[in-house]
């Protein structure tokens, strides 16, 4: 093989390897993306976090968890549950008196604010509560003590993670796995070919 052909082969290898790396990076980005309920910004920028708790028949949310500058958070602040799930809000006894009152969605109302540890408020989300429910602690709403519950599968969602935004199409897990495996095999094969082209000697056919 002539030097010119070797150089061309090297360029081809580098181009293919770069393409493979791009595919792998794209696959990694897609895999890192997750779908979460769109709470309409209600719990953006507050403490408490979010959890997908679908599949659970009973869910507990702490009232007066650490966050928002004190024991002023619901934890988790955002949850996604199935229709028929019973949610129990349980008071930690910290942060003063708290309550649970809905501003949108299901008719949540735990009554007057209480501070006793172990106090609970329970609500079962039925079919009529499907969608997004937003709620707050009346005494501490301005401090960010907010919560939200997404109920059922028919709720607005946003794509998070991966740095790709919500406009990218979702890739099935099986397709992601196949793409990663194919990319690995391609890069490995090209690497082996490049090694033999560079170090394997003269491959010209001899008469």
N, C-alpha and C positions, 0 to 999 in steps of 0.2 A: 504494500500500500504506500502511495507516495505521501510526502510531507503535506502537500496541499490537501489531499483527501483526509489525512489525519486531523488537520486544522479544521476542516469543514465538519468532520464527525464530532470534534470537540465542541464546536459551536452548536451543532444540533443537540448534543447531549445537554449542554448548559441550558439551552432554550427549553428542552423538554423537562428538565429538572425544575426549572423555575415555574413552568406551568403546573407541574405536579405539586410544588409547594403552595402555589396559589389555591389549587383545589383543596389541599389539606387545610389551609388556613380558613377557607370558606366553610368547609365542613365543620371545623371547630367552632366557628362563630355561630353557625346555625344550631349546633348542639347546645351551645351555652344559652340560647334564647329560651325563655319560658313565657307561658301565657298566664296572665293574671287578670282578675276582674278590674274593670274600669270604675273606680269609686268616684269619678268626677272631681278629683283633686281634694276630696274631703279629708283624707288622712295624709296628704302630701306634707312632708317636712316635719312630721311629729314623731314622737317615740312610740314604741310598742310593737312595731314590726307587722308582718303579714304571714299567714300560714294557710296552705291549702289543706283543709281537713275533711274533704269529701271522703265518704266511706266510713266516717265515724257517726255513730248514732247519738252520741253524747259528747258535748264539747264544753270545756270550762275556760272562762276568760277572767283574768285577775282584774280587780278594781282597786286602784291605788298602787299599781306597780311602779317601780322606779322609772322615771322619765319626765321629760318636759320641765326640768328644773326642780324636781322633787319627786314625791310619790304621787304623781299626777298623770298616770298613764293607764290605759287599758292594755292588757297584754294577753294574746296578741290584739293589736288595734284593728287589724283587718283580717277577716276569715272568709273562706269559701266553703260552704257546706251544702249537703243535699237537702231536698225537701223532706220533712219529717224529722230532722235533727233537732234535738233539745239542747239549747245553749243555757248554761248556768254561769251567771256572773257572781264571782265570789270575792268578798271584800278582804283586803289584807289588813285593814285596821290602820293603815298609814295614810298620811296626807290630808287628814281632816275628813269632813263629811262628803260623801259622794253619792250620786245616783245615776240611773241609766234612763235617759229620755230620748225617744226618737224624734228626729227632725224631718225624716222622710222614710216612707216604706211601712214596715210592720208597726203595730201599735205597742211599742216598748214604753213602759213607764213603771219604774220601780218605786215611785212615790217620793217622799221627802228624803233628803240627803241623810245618810247614816254613816257612822264611823266605826262601828263595832266589828272587830275581826271575826270572820266566819259567817257574817251575814251573807245571804244569797238571794238572787232573783233569777227565776227560771222562765224560759219562754220556748215553746215548740213552734218551729217555723213550718207552717203547712203550705199547701199548694197556693193558697191566696196570697202568701207572702213572698212568692218567687220574685226574684229580681234583686235590687240593691236596697238595703236599709241603712240609713245613716243615723247615728245617735251621738249623744254627748253627755257629759256630766254638767248639770246646770251651774253649780258654783264655780267650776273650773274650765268652762268652755273656752273662755278667752285665753287661757294658758295652754291650750292645745290638748285638753283631755277629751279626745274624740275617738269614735270607733265606727266601724262599718261591717256589714255582713252581706255577702253575696250568697244568694240561695238558688240552687238548681243549675241546670246546664245552659239555660237560655238567658245569659247575662252578657252585657257588653264587656269586651276584654281588650287588653292592650298587650303588646309583646315587649318584654323587658329583657335586659341582659344582652351580651354579645356585641353591643355597640352598633347594631344594625337597624334599630328603630322598628316601627310597627309595619312598615311598608314591604318588608321582604316576605316572600312566600314561605310557609312552613314546610319543612322537609320531614317526611316520615322517618322514624328511627331506623327502620330497615334500610332505607335508602342511604342514610348517613353512614351506617356501618359498612355497607357495600362500597360506598365512595372512598372511605378511609382505607379499606382493605385493598381496593384497586389501585389507589394512589401509591400505597406502600410497595405493592408488587411491581408497579411500573418503575418507580424510582430505583428499587433494588436491581431490577433487570438492566436498566440503563447504566447503573453504576458498575455492574459486572462487565457489561459490554465495553464501557470506557476503559476499565482496567486492562482488559485484554488488548484493546486497540493501542493503548499507550505502552504497555510493557510486554506484550506477547510476541513481538518480533514482526517479521515481514510476512504478510498474508497474501502476497501476490501469487497467482498460480504459476508454477514453473513447468515448462514444456519438457 
